[in-house]
Amino acid sequence: MSWIELNGRSYDRPAAPTVVVCIDGSEPGYIEAAVKAGVAPFFAIMAERGTNAVAKCVIPSFTNPNNLSIVTGAPPSRHGICGNYVLDPESGEEVMMNDPRFLRSATIFAAAQQAGATLAIVTAKDKLRRLLGHGLEIGPDAVCYSAEHADQATIEEHGIAAALDFVGLPLPGVYSAELSEFVFAAGVAHMRKRRPVLMYLSTTDYIQHKHAPGSAAANAFYAMMDRYLGELDALGCVIAVTADHGMKAKHDDRGRPDVIYLAEELDQRLGAGRSRVILPITDPYVVHHGALGSYAVIYLDGDDWQPVADLLSNFDGIDLVLDRETAARRFELPPDRLGDLVVISAANKVLGTRERDHDLSGLNEPLRSHGGLSEQSVPLLLNRPSDIPEGAELRNFDAFDLALNRLRGGGQ
């Protein structure tokens, strides 16, 4: 008999405390490079003795849609979150998609709490916290807070007070590797002191936006994660590690962002005010990517989208132009939250609106970003062997299914 059921899936009661980790922006190659460099011995053990696979994330390959897919076990067509930023069809305003009113599904956490589970959810940035905690009765047995605002955590809103003292680290800067380290340190602290049944840890991709796999900074970052994961393993946890999206270099040979400014191009060809370009990568933390990603949606003045699709399809660096219904079917997206067209750029290109709209002054290294098909491959590792059906195409939102349902020998 299943423990909980959600979005057409059944989940078994955990045999041991279960931790699912979303490493923001973890392109395949980061973990392998750190293992090769000898700085990630626990990742090496996971790969050799546990489960080591590559999965696909959802499109758009952005943070919010994928985190919500992981924690609902379903694509955006079920949970409704299809970007970090969206044109609200009810108000016509461009808004952040971090309000729980946009969420159309319960989470695994809410279902598990109803079944009696204790929970700990720690995310790097606060933009995810309210979505991940939606439907929970917050309290000491169901904590949900961000590293970004850990100093402001309260029992009433987050389930914990004095979080900095609890974790034993100072408040990290939002643009730092320490923000992610705080997430892992918090996870270990909660497991040592409270031992929740389910835990979810979600990091930030600050390092991946700046540093390629195998670089000294990237290896040091993965060595940090490796250390904390080893501690969680020593505490008897089942651990699943995946990512929300990959990351690719998006610059030319001179290190300048390689951008197609869609709004500028469409204004020139259609006339000003005849189109509206939305960049769903946009969030409050644009310093490391300048709101430039490889996925955009376009709203048109009129119903005749085909000529515009044909026009954009001929642009060098555009991989895909799809109408609303086709994009919704192909990528399992909610059609009522898409524009008339969905545009995806090539691996080395990003999409913008107008050059004047993007502040790139914070880009101290050549641009690395995500959003498209080229960032869809992500790691999926467990510290236990699992039974994966032969020929199965794994998704990052299979993480809870593997950790709860498919451990060989029941995960003991």
C-alpha positions in Angstrom: 0.0 0.0 0.0 1.4 3.4 -1.0 2.4 6.0 1.5 1.3 9.0 -0.5 -0.1 9.6 -4.0 0.4 12.7 -6.1 0.1 13.6 -9.8 -0.5 10.0 -10.9 2.4 8.6 -8.9 2.6 6.6 -5.7 5.4 6.9 -3.2 6.5 4.4 -0.6 7.2 5.4 3.0 11.0 6.1 3.4 13.0 3.3 4.8 15.5 5.9 6.1 15.7 9.7 6.2 15.6 10.8 2.6 17.4 13.8 1.2 16.9 15.1 -2.4 19.4 17.8 -3.5 19.0 20.1 -6.5 22.4 21.5 -7.5 21.5 24.6 -9.4 23.1 24.7 -12.8 25.0 21.5 -12.5 26.0 20.7 -16.1 27.2 17.1 -16.6 31.0 17.3 -16.3 31.3 19.3 -13.1 31.0 16.2 -10.8 33.2 14.1 -13.1 35.9 16.8 -13.2 35.9 17.1 -9.4 36.1 13.3 -9.0 39.0 13.2 -11.5 40.8 15.9 -9.6 40.6 13.8 -6.5 38.6 16.4 -4.5 35.2 14.6 -4.5 35.6 11.1 -3.0 31.9 10.8 -2.0 30.7 11.6 -5.4 33.1 8.9 -6.7 31.5 6.4 -4.3 28.0 7.4 -5.4 28.9 6.9 -9.0 30.6 3.6 -8.4 28.4 1.9 -5.8 25.1 3.8 -6.1 23.2 5.1 -9.0 24.8 7.2 -11.7 22.6 8.4 -14.5 22.0 11.4 -16.8 18.4 12.8 -16.8 16.6 15.5 -18.7 15.3 18.6 -17.1 12.1 20.4 -18.1 12.0 23.1 -20.7 12.5 26.0 -20.1 15.7 24.9 -18.4 15.3 27.5 -15.6 15.3 27.3 -11.8 11.6 27.7 -10.8 10.0 25.3 -13.3 12.5 22.5 -12.6 12.5 22.8 -8.8 8.7 22.6 -8.8 8.8 19.7 -11.2 11.2 17.9 -8.8 9.0 18.5 -5.8 5.8 17.6 -7.5 7.1 14.7 -9.6 5.4 16.2 -12.6 6.0 18.6 -15.6 4.9 22.2 -15.7 1.6 21.3 -17.4 0.6 19.9 -14.0 2.1 22.3 -11.5 1.8 25.5 -13.7 5.2 27.1 -13.1 6.7 27.7 -16.5 9.3 30.3 -15.8 10.9 32.5 -13.2 9.0 35.5 -14.8 5.8 35.5 -16.7 3.2 37.7 -18.3 0.2 37.3 -16.0 -2.8 36.6 -18.3 -5.2 37.9 -15.7 -3.5 41.3 -15.1 -1.5 41.7 -18.3 1.5 42.6 -16.0 5.0 41.1 -16.1 5.5 39.4 -12.7 7.8 37.1 -10.9 6.3 33.6 -10.8 7.2 33.0 -7.1 3.7 33.6 -5.7 2.0 30.3 -4.7 -1.2 31.5 -6.5 0.5 30.4 -9.7 1.0 26.8 -8.3 -1.6 24.3 -9.6 -0.4 21.2 -7.8 0.3 20.2 -4.2 3.9 19.2 -3.5 5.3 15.9 -2.3 6.1 17.7 1.0 2.5 18.7 1.6 1.3 15.2 0.9 4.0 13.7 3.1 3.1 16.0 6.0 -0.5 14.9 5.8 0.9 11.3 6.1 2.8 12.3 9.3 6.3 13.1 7.9 8.6 15.6 9.4 10.2 17.9 6.9 13.1 20.3 6.3 13.4 22.4 3.2 16.3 24.8 2.7 16.8 26.8 -0.4 19.6 29.2 -1.3 17.4 32.0 -2.6 14.2 33.2 -1.2 12.5 33.3 -4.6 11.7 29.6 -4.2 10.8 29.4 -0.6 7.1 30.3 -0.7 6.5 27.9 -3.6 8.3 25.0 -2.0 6.5 25.6 1.3 3.0 26.0 -0.2 0.4 23.9 1.6 2.6 23.1 4.6 1.7 23.7 8.2 4.9 25.4 9.1 6.4 24.7 12.5 9.4 22.9 14.1 8.4 19.6 12.3 8.1 21.3 8.9 10.7 24.0 8.4 11.1 25.9 5.2 13.6 28.8 4.9 16.2 30.3 2.6 19.9 30.9 3.2 19.5 34.3 1.7 17.2 35.5 4.6 18.2 33.0 7.3 18.7 35.9 9.7 15.0 36.8 9.4 13.6 33.3 10.0 10.8 32.9 12.5 9.0 30.0 14.0 5.7 31.3 12.6 6.7 31.8 9.0 9.7 29.4 8.6 9.5 26.9 11.4 12.8 28.0 12.9 14.2 30.9 14.8 17.9 31.9 15.3 18.7 29.9 12.2 22.3 31.3 12.0 23.0 29.9 15.5 21.3 26.6 14.6 23.5 26.2 11.5 26.6 27.7 13.0 27.5 29.9 10.0 27.2 33.7 9.4 24.7 35.0 6.9 26.2 34.5 3.4 26.1 37.0 0.6 23.5 36.3 -2.1 26.2 36.4 -4.8 28.6 33.8 -3.3 29.5 30.2 -3.1 28.9 30.5 0.7 25.1 30.8 0.0 25.1 27.2 -1.2 27.4 26.0 1.5 24.9 27.4 4.1 22.2 25.2 2.5 24.3 22.1 3.0 25.4 23.0 6.5 21.8 23.6 7.4 20.9 20.2 6.0 23.5 18.5 8.1 22.5 20.5 11.2 18.8 19.5 10.8 19.7 15.9 10.2 21.9 15.7 13.3 19.5 17.6 15.6 16.0 16.9 14.3 16.3 14.0 11.8 13.4 14.8 9.4 11.8 12.1 7.3 12.2 14.1 4.1 14.7 16.9 3.3 15.1 19.0 0.2 18.2 21.2 -0.4 18.3 23.6 -3.3 21.5 25.6 -4.1 22.4 28.6 -6.3 24.3 28.5 -9.6 26.5 31.5 -8.8 29.6 29.4 -9.4 28.4 27.6 -12.5 27.5 30.9 -14.2 31.1 32.0 -13.8 33.3 28.9 -13.9 33.4 25.9 -16.3 33.7 22.3 -15.2 37.2 21.4 -14.1 38.2 25.0 -13.2 39.8 25.5 -9.7 36.7 27.4 -8.4 34.3 24.8 -9.7 36.3 21.9 -8.2 36.5 23.7 -4.9 32.7 24.2 -4.9 32.0 20.5 -5.6 34.5 19.5 -3.0 32.5 21.5 -0.5 29.3 19.8 -1.5 31.0 16.4 -1.4 32.1 16.9 2.2 28.5 17.7 3.4 27.0 14.9 1.3 29.4 12.5 2.9 28.2 13.6 6.4 24.6 13.1 5.4 25.5 9.6 4.2 27.3 8.8 7.5 24.1 9.8 9.2 22.3 7.0 7.4 20.4 9.1 4.8 19.2 8.0 1.4 20.5 10.8 -0.9 19.4 11.7 -4.4 21.3 14.4 -6.3 20.1 16.1 -9.5 20.0 19.5 -11.0 17.4 22.0 -12.3 19.4 22.7 -15.5 22.8 22.6 -17.1 24.9 25.6 -18.1 26.8 26.6 -21.3 29.1 29.3 -22.5 27.2 32.0 -24.3 29.9 34.3 -25.6 31.8 35.0 -28.7 35.6 34.5 -29.3 36.3 37.9 -27.6 34.3 36.9 -24.5 31.4 39.2 -25.3 27.8 37.9 -24.7 26.5 36.5 -28.0 23.0 37.9 -27.9 20.0 38.1 -30.3 17.9 41.1 -29.2 14.5 39.9 -30.2 12.5 43.0 -29.4 14.8 45.2 -31.4 14.6 42.8 -34.3 10.8 42.6 -34.2 10.4 46.4 -33.7 12.4 46.9 -36.9 10.5 44.4 -39.0 6.9 44.6 -37.5 6.9 48.1 -36.1 7.1 49.3 -32.5 4.4 48.0 -30.2 3.4 45.1 -32.4 5.1 42.5 -30.2 6.1 41.9 -26.6 9.1 39.7 -25.6 9.1 38.1 -22.2 12.4 36.5 -20.9 11.4 33.9 -18.3 15.0 33.7 -16.9 14.4 37.1 -15.3 14.5 37.2 -11.5 15.8 39.5 -8.8 19.3 38.0 -9.2 20.4 39.1 -12.7 24.0 40.2 -11.9 25.6 36.9 -13.1 23.4 36.5 -16.2 22.0 39.9 -17.1 18.6 38.4 -17.7 20.0 36.7 -20.8 19.0 33.1 -21.4 18.2 30.7 -24.3 14.4 30.7 -24.0 11.9 33.5 -24.7 8.2 33.9 -25.3 6.7 36.4 -27.7 3.2 37.9 -27.6 2.0 39.3 -31.0 -0.5 42.0 -31.9 -2.8 39.8 -34.0 -3.3 36.1 -34.7 -1.0 35.6 -37.7 2.0 34.2 -36.0 3.3 32.1 -38.9 5.1 34.9 -40.8 6.9 35.9 -37.6 7.8 32.3 -36.9 9.2 31.9 -40.4 11.2 35.1 -40.0 12.8 34.2 -36.7 13.5 30.6 -37.8 15.9 32.0 -40.4 18.0 33.9 -37.8 21.4 32.5 -37.3 21.5 31.1 -33.7 17.8 30.3 -33.4 17.3 26.6 -32.8 13.5 26.4 -32.6 10.4 28.6 -33.0 7.1 27.0 -31.9 3.6 28.2 -31.7 1.8 28.1 -28.3 0.0 24.8 -28.7 3.0 23.0 -30.2 5.3 24.2 -27.5 2.8 23.2 -24.8 2.5 19.7 -26.2 6.2 19.2 -26.9 7.5 20.5 -23.5 4.5 19.7 -21.3 3.8 23.4 -20.5 0.6 25.2 -19.5 -0.6 26.8 -22.8 -2.5 29.6 -21.0 0.8 30.9 -19.6 2.7 31.0 -22.9 3.0 33.6 -25.6 2.0 33.2 -29.2 5.5 31.9 -29.9 8.2 30.2 -28.0 11.8 30.8 -29.1 14.9 28.7 -28.2 18.4 29.7 -29.2 21.4 27.6 -30.1 23.8 26.4 -27.4 26.2 29.4 -27.7 23.6 32.1 -28.0 21.3 33.9 -25.7 18.1 35.9 -26.2 17.4 39.4 -25.0 14.8 42.2 -25.5 16.7 45.4 -26.4 20.3 46.1 -25.7 19.4 49.0 -23.4 17.3 46.8 -21.3 20.1 44.6 -20.1 22.6 45.7 -17.5 25.7 43.6 -18.1 28.0 45.6 -15.9 28.1 42.8 -13.3 29.5 40.3 -15.8 33.1 40.0 -14.7 33.6 36.7 -16.6 32.4 35.7 -20.1 28.7 34.9 -20.0 27.5 31.4 -19.1 23.8 30.8 -19.1 20.9 28.4 -19.7 17.3 28.0 -20.7 17.4 26.0 -23.9 17.6 22.4 -25.1 21.4 22.5 -24.8 21.1 22.8 -21.0 18.6 19.9 -20.6 21.0 17.2 -19.6 21.6 17.0 -15.8 23.1 14.4 -13.4 20.9 12.1 -11.4 22.9 10.2 -8.7 21.9 8.2 -5.6 24.0 6.8 -2.8 22.1 3.5 -3.1 21.7 1.2 -6.1 18.3 1.5 -7.7 16.3 -0.4 -10.2 15.7 1.7 -13.3 13.6 0.1 -16.0 15.7 -0.7 -19.1 15.5 1.9 -21.7 13.8 4.4 -19.4 14.4 8.1 -20.2 14.9 9.6 -16.8 13.8 13.1 -15.8 15.1 15.2 -13.0 11.7 15.0 -11.4 12.1 11.2 -11.1 14.4 11.9 -8.1 11.8 11.3 -5.4 10.5 8.2 -7.2 13.9 6.6 -7.4 14.7 7.5 -3.7 11.4 6.3 -2.3 10.3 3.6 -4.7 13.1 2.0 -6.6 16.0 1.4 -4.2 17.4 -2.1 -4.5 16.6 -4.0 -1.4 14.3 -1.3 -0.1 17.2 1.1 0.7 18.3 -0.6 3.9 
